Structures are given as structure tokens and as C-alpha cells.
Amino acid sequence: MNFSFVNQDHQKKFQEIREAMPLYTRNNKEYLSVVFIMAGDEELYSKMAPYFDVQEGILSSVKMFEEQDFSTAFHVLARLAVHLFNHNETVEPLEFMSLDDQRMALAMNAILFRRYGLPSPYEEKEEKFYS
């Protein structure tokens, strides 16, 4: 089963963030799950990125939730990112019902991404991974 990016911008942002990461984390499913979700929406990225140190691999989720005002949908996605990263948050399946179609696709593909990771070897070519 393969994951899909939401669109070409999502794939491009994911690649940009991934390239900035240290080599030892570039194929790590936990780290990349956070990147996958953050890269899926500009507003979500702007709220989460200051709390995710890609160089150290640290997500300051407690501070993020204290300082950021997330809408319901973004709160679900941010908590999903934390859950896929380190299990420090939980997300009930029914909470996904508050997501619109694009954000639901982002959430479901993030779960697939976390389970299966990047195709091996992950080739950065013109192949479109978005639907």
C-alpha cells in the first residue's frame, strides 16, 4: 500500500524539509511523519515548524499546544503528528470526521506513510505521488 501526497506543493515542501534534515533522519518514519503532516498545509506548517527541530529531531509538542491556537481540524492533525512521532498524544478515530476531504486525505496518508515509510530506494524524480 502506498501513500500519496495531497498535491505537488505538498510533495515539494516535504522534499525541502527532508533535504534540510541530517542524513540519519531522512528515512526515519517517525520524523518524516511529522514532516509529512506539516508539509501538507501552509498554516499548519507555520504553527508547527517552530517546535520541530529537524536537526536534533525534537518535537516540543507540550509547548506547541500551550502556545498555538489550533482550529479543530489543525488540532486533530497536529495531535496525529505527535502520536505518529512519539505517542505522546492520542487521536480518536471519530475526530477525523471533523476534517474536510483534503485534510482527511492528509491524515490517512500520514498513517500509511508512518506504517510503510518511503519506497526503498526513494528516488527523487518526476514521478507524481499525489492524487
Stockholm file with secondary structure:
# STOCKHOLM 1.0

chainA/1-131         MNFSFVNQDHQKKFQEIREAMPLYTRNNKEYLSVVFIMAGDEELYSKMAPYFDVQEGILSSVKMFEEQDFSTAFHVLARLAVHLFNHNETVEPLEFMSLDDQRMALAMNAILFRRYGLPSPYEEKEEKFYS
#=GR chainA/1-131 SS CCCCBSSHHHHHHHHHHHHHSCGGGTTCHHHHHHHHHHTTCHHHHHHHGGGEETTTTEECHHHHHHHCCCCHHHHHHHHHHHHHHHSCSCCCGGGGGGSCHHHHHHHHHHHHHHHHCSCSSCCCSSCCCBC
#=GC SS_cons         CCCCBSSHHHHHHHHHHHHHSCGGGTTCHHHHHHHHHHTTCHHHHHHHGGGEETTTTEECHHHHHHHCCCCHHHHHHHHHHHHHHHSCSCCCGGGGGGSCHHHHHHHHHHHHHHHHCSCSSCCCSSCCCBC
//
